[in-house]
Amino acid sequence: MKTFSLPSVRTLKDHNFWLAGIAVGLITIHLRLTDHIDGSSVSSLSLLFWLAAASLIWQKRDSLNLESGVFPSFLGIILIVAVLVRSSSLPTTEFLGVFPFLSSLGLALLASGFKGLKQYWQELLILFFLGVPKATLFPVMDISVLTARFATALLWYMGFDVLNQGVTVILPGGGVNVQPVCSGLRGVFYLLGLAVLTLVMFPVSGVKKYFVPIVAMILAFVVNGFRVVVMAFFANAQNQKGLAYWHDGQGSLLFMLISVMLFGFFYLFLMRQERSEA
């Protein structure tokens, strides 16, 4: 028979024990809410970012300065409580995007105060790019016209009789309206976050690190442009099932997978260059 022992009173009073418990609770809440509201694909991405941040903390756990003052601790508690209160009342996708950064900032203040924040710059950077840019910029940015023009140019170079009117791509048999949700902007933020995560976990030197986020965003935009082209094909053929598949179905996820794979190949190329220069 296996036996186990409950945490001792000394362990329960330990500062690290409570910090770890709060962190696990916040991560669990975020993942559950994300899976419920945004689906398993976004939840899996969030899990990847949380695991990366946790692994960085674990690697430097013995060198962390865990001393905080009254005011930063109070501010950290306020941030965490605010996140929990907002989580209990039908949180939006935008809120779930800022949840990891706000909660991790609160934990960092609670653990190490203002002076100790620099210890967590990598973790905070990763969790910032997990969702903050998308949550704050997506509602106010619209690249639908740019995406429609790019898709129109691709179709024109392919030899199609195509016309562009604003956000509409028109072919002889039909057309598509490029709305903000399918403009590729979410994919741009998605791959930007992945680029930042990769740079932190597997850094490259020199000017190469500045090109990584730029290439990631360009790849996401270009791949989504080809997705709009495919949707235009089905609209031209008046195939509504095919159009729906590539717009909302598994087809949209396939193009996201393609962009991630292309970025992965690009970064592997940079890593090989890094080893050859060493």
C-alpha positions as MATLAB code, in Angstrom:
seq = 'MKTFSLPSVRTLKDHNFWLAGIAVGLITIHLRLTDHIDGSSVSSLSLLFWLAAASLIWQKRDSLNLESGVFPSFLGIILIVAVLVRSSSLPTTEFLGVFPFLSSLGLALLASGFKGLKQYWQELLILFFLGVPKATLFPVMDISVLTARFATALLWYMGFDVLNQGVTVILPGGGVNVQPVCSGLRGVFYLLGLAVLTLVMFPVSGVKKYFVPIVAMILAFVVNGFRVVVMAFFANAQNQKGLAYWHDGQGSLLFMLISVMLFGFFYLFLMRQERSEA';
ca = [
       0.000    0.000    0.000;
       1.363    3.409   -0.994;
       1.501    6.081    1.669;
       1.624    9.840    1.432;
       2.033   12.678    3.869;
       0.198   15.967    3.993;
       2.166   19.218    3.779;
       3.546   20.221    7.140;
       2.524   23.438    8.885;
       5.981   24.846    8.127;
       5.530   24.097    4.428;
       2.105   25.723    4.388;
       3.601   28.866    5.877;
       6.371   28.912    3.289;
       6.249   31.904    0.921;
       7.282   29.816   -2.094;
       4.553   27.253   -1.463;
       1.813   29.874   -1.621;
       3.282   31.579   -4.664;
       3.425   28.271   -6.520;
      -0.120   27.426   -5.468;
      -1.461   30.781   -6.656;
       0.396   30.393   -9.964;
      -1.009   26.916  -10.587;
      -4.507   28.121   -9.755;
      -4.282   31.088  -12.130;
      -2.898   28.940  -14.949;
      -5.658   26.369  -14.478;
      -8.379   29.029  -14.521;
      -6.977   30.634  -17.660;
      -6.680   27.349  -19.548;
     -10.200   26.251  -18.584;
     -11.729   29.573  -19.629;
      -9.729   29.676  -22.870;
     -10.781   26.157  -23.803;
     -14.417   26.997  -23.068;
     -14.528   30.322  -24.949;
     -11.890   30.127  -27.701;
     -11.531   26.388  -28.275;
      -8.845   23.762  -27.818;
      -6.428   25.206  -30.404;
      -6.063   28.520  -28.533;
      -5.963   26.664  -25.219;
      -3.086   24.503  -26.486;
      -1.182   27.619  -27.543;
      -1.740   29.157  -24.100;
      -0.490   25.975  -22.447;
       2.691   26.140  -24.543;
       3.393   29.708  -23.406;
       2.625   28.935  -19.760;
       4.939   25.898  -19.848;
       7.719   27.982  -21.389;
       7.389   30.640  -18.676;
       7.254   27.989  -15.938;
      10.367   26.241  -17.278;
      12.308   29.521  -17.235;
      11.273   30.151  -13.633;
      12.274   26.607  -12.668;
      15.734   26.979  -14.233;
      16.570   30.022  -12.106;
      14.544   29.117   -9.016;
      17.625   29.009   -6.754;
      18.848   32.471   -7.767;
      15.569   34.388   -7.490;
      15.346   37.180   -4.937;
      11.961   36.674   -3.269;
      11.683   39.848   -1.210;
       8.855   42.314   -1.699;
       7.691   45.443    0.061;
       4.243   46.287    1.387;
       3.149   48.495   -1.511;
       4.264   46.214   -4.391;
       2.777   43.208   -2.581;
      -0.512   45.070   -2.144;
      -0.483   46.091   -5.823;
       0.245   42.506   -6.846;
      -2.672   41.226   -4.771;
      -4.961   43.865   -6.306;
      -3.980   42.741   -9.818;
      -4.564   39.071   -9.034;
      -7.909   39.742   -7.315;
      -9.027   41.941  -10.223;
      -8.186   39.168  -12.677;
     -10.091   36.598  -10.622;
     -13.141   38.845  -10.225;
     -13.234   39.559  -13.955;
     -12.827   35.847  -14.703;
     -15.972   35.035  -12.749;
     -18.236   37.204  -14.924;
     -18.304   35.873  -18.500;
     -14.807   36.943  -19.600;
     -14.281   38.038  -23.189;
     -11.622   36.851  -25.623;
      -9.845   40.196  -25.211;
      -9.684   39.769  -21.437;
      -8.322   36.236  -21.771;
      -5.581   37.707  -23.937;
      -4.353   40.012  -21.157;
      -5.075   37.534  -18.324;
      -1.639   35.807  -18.400;
       0.365   39.029  -18.432;
      -1.656   40.780  -15.710;
      -1.703   37.744  -13.426;
       2.025   37.043  -13.920;
       2.827   40.716  -13.271;
       0.803   40.516  -10.064;
       2.667   37.377   -9.015;
       6.035   38.958   -9.791;
       5.197   42.017   -7.677;
       3.958   39.819   -4.864;
       7.100   37.695   -4.988;
       9.896   40.201   -5.571;
       8.543   43.766   -5.636;
       9.439   46.477   -8.126;
      13.199   45.939   -7.904;
      12.830   42.244   -8.616;
      10.712   42.601  -11.758;
      13.803   42.499  -13.963;
      14.305   38.883  -12.857;
      11.136   37.959  -14.727;
      11.552   40.007  -17.921;
      11.647   36.894  -20.132;
       8.522   35.353  -18.621;
       6.638   38.651  -18.693;
       7.704   39.234  -22.304;
       6.475   35.797  -23.375;
       3.118   36.153  -21.649;
       2.722   39.717  -22.942;
       2.988   38.547  -26.544;
       0.710   35.590  -25.892;
      -2.346   37.807  -26.109;
      -1.888   41.478  -25.222;
      -1.115   42.751  -28.764;
      -4.083   40.875  -30.204;
      -6.423   41.949  -27.407;
      -5.479   45.617  -27.611;
      -4.721   46.151  -31.320;
      -7.111   43.789  -33.128;
     -10.240   45.826  -32.224;
      -8.693   49.030  -33.610;
      -6.666   47.706  -36.557;
      -8.123   46.573  -39.862;
      -5.988   45.218  -42.694;
      -8.938   43.810  -44.656;
      -8.354   46.132  -47.628;
      -4.663   45.226  -47.755;
      -5.489   41.510  -47.627;
      -8.106   41.852  -50.365;
      -5.650   43.713  -52.603;
      -2.947   41.122  -52.009;
      -5.328   38.236  -52.826;
      -6.491   40.104  -55.941;
      -2.883   40.509  -57.084;
      -2.247   36.784  -56.596;
      -5.337   35.877  -58.612;
      -4.361   38.333  -61.354;
      -0.869   36.821  -61.620;
      -2.505   33.391  -61.848;
      -4.400   34.591  -64.918;
      -7.867   35.110  -63.468;
     -10.229   37.868  -64.510;
     -10.426   39.463  -61.089;
     -11.554   42.813  -59.742;
     -10.982   44.436  -56.369;
     -13.457   46.822  -54.779;
     -12.390   47.749  -51.268;
     -12.578   44.578  -49.188;
     -14.287   42.586  -51.965;
     -12.502   40.240  -54.352;
     -14.707   39.698  -57.395;
     -14.447   36.867  -59.916;
     -16.857   36.202  -62.848;
     -18.748   33.521  -60.915;
     -18.749   35.140  -57.483;
     -16.583   36.822  -54.902;
     -15.570   37.075  -51.269;
     -15.702   39.908  -48.740;
     -12.590   40.046  -46.585;
     -13.775   40.870  -43.073;
     -11.444   41.688  -40.142;
     -11.816   38.177  -38.691;
     -10.449   36.618  -41.896;
      -7.989   39.366  -42.831;
      -5.112   37.415  -41.287;
      -4.451   39.872  -38.470;
      -5.076   37.265  -35.778;
      -2.646   34.946  -37.517;
      -0.078   37.757  -37.600;
      -0.361   38.224  -33.827;
      -0.313   34.447  -33.337;
       2.947   33.997  -35.228;
       4.452   37.141  -33.677;
       3.907   35.644  -30.225;
       5.423   32.359  -31.361;
       8.433   34.255  -32.740;
       9.013   36.008  -29.401;
       8.658   32.708  -27.536;
      11.181   31.050  -29.855;
      13.655   33.916  -29.510;
      13.514   33.736  -25.727;
      13.823   29.946  -25.529;
      16.293   29.485  -28.407;
      18.011   32.853  -28.902;
      20.003   33.847  -31.968;
      22.626   36.564  -32.064;
      23.261   39.656  -34.119;
      20.794   41.257  -36.492;
      19.076   37.903  -37.101;
      16.960   38.290  -33.976;
      15.453   41.512  -35.324;
      14.366   39.845  -38.549;
      12.590   36.950  -36.805;
       9.377   38.804  -35.742;
       9.249   40.658  -39.063;
       9.501   37.439  -41.083;
       6.927   35.774  -38.820;
       4.350   38.516  -39.436;
       5.005   38.547  -43.191;
       4.643   34.774  -43.387;
       1.322   34.868  -41.531;
      -0.030   37.580  -43.826;
       1.115   35.916  -47.060;
      -0.185   32.461  -46.125;
      -3.564   33.936  -45.184;
      -3.604   35.731  -48.534;
      -3.418   32.343  -50.271;
      -6.271   31.191  -48.036;
      -8.392   34.061  -49.359;
      -7.434   32.990  -52.880;
      -8.682   29.457  -52.177;
     -11.946   30.845  -50.792;
     -12.298   32.955  -53.943;
     -11.923   29.797  -56.046;
     -14.848   28.164  -54.261;
     -16.914   31.347  -54.373;
     -16.286   31.542  -58.115;
     -17.442   27.941  -58.457;
     -20.426   28.719  -56.174;
     -19.386   25.877  -53.880;
     -20.714   27.040  -50.503;
     -19.577   23.931  -48.610;
     -16.013   24.345  -49.789;
     -16.125   28.048  -49.014;
     -17.369   27.394  -45.476;
     -14.681   24.743  -44.930;
     -11.829   27.099  -45.768;
     -13.444   30.046  -43.995;
     -14.571   28.622  -40.653;
     -13.770   24.917  -40.781;
     -10.607   22.855  -40.493;
      -9.259   24.454  -43.649;
      -8.531   27.720  -41.832;
      -6.514   25.819  -39.216;
      -4.581   24.078  -41.998;
      -3.294   27.391  -43.318;
      -2.280   28.409  -39.808;
      -0.372   25.134  -39.516;
       1.362   25.880  -42.815;
       2.489   29.286  -41.585;
       3.820   27.757  -38.350;
       5.724   25.092  -40.298;
       7.245   27.667  -42.656;
       8.331   29.752  -39.680;
       9.804   26.633  -38.073;
      11.874   25.888  -41.187;
      13.042   29.505  -41.283;
      14.129   29.420  -37.650;
      15.902   26.087  -38.087;
      17.857   27.700  -40.913;
      18.856   30.541  -38.583;
      19.880   28.087  -35.866;
      22.095   26.195  -38.316;
      23.720   29.446  -39.341;
      24.242   30.224  -35.671;
      26.063   26.914  -35.117;
      28.192   27.327  -38.233;
      29.319   30.800  -37.093;
      30.194   29.600  -33.589;
];
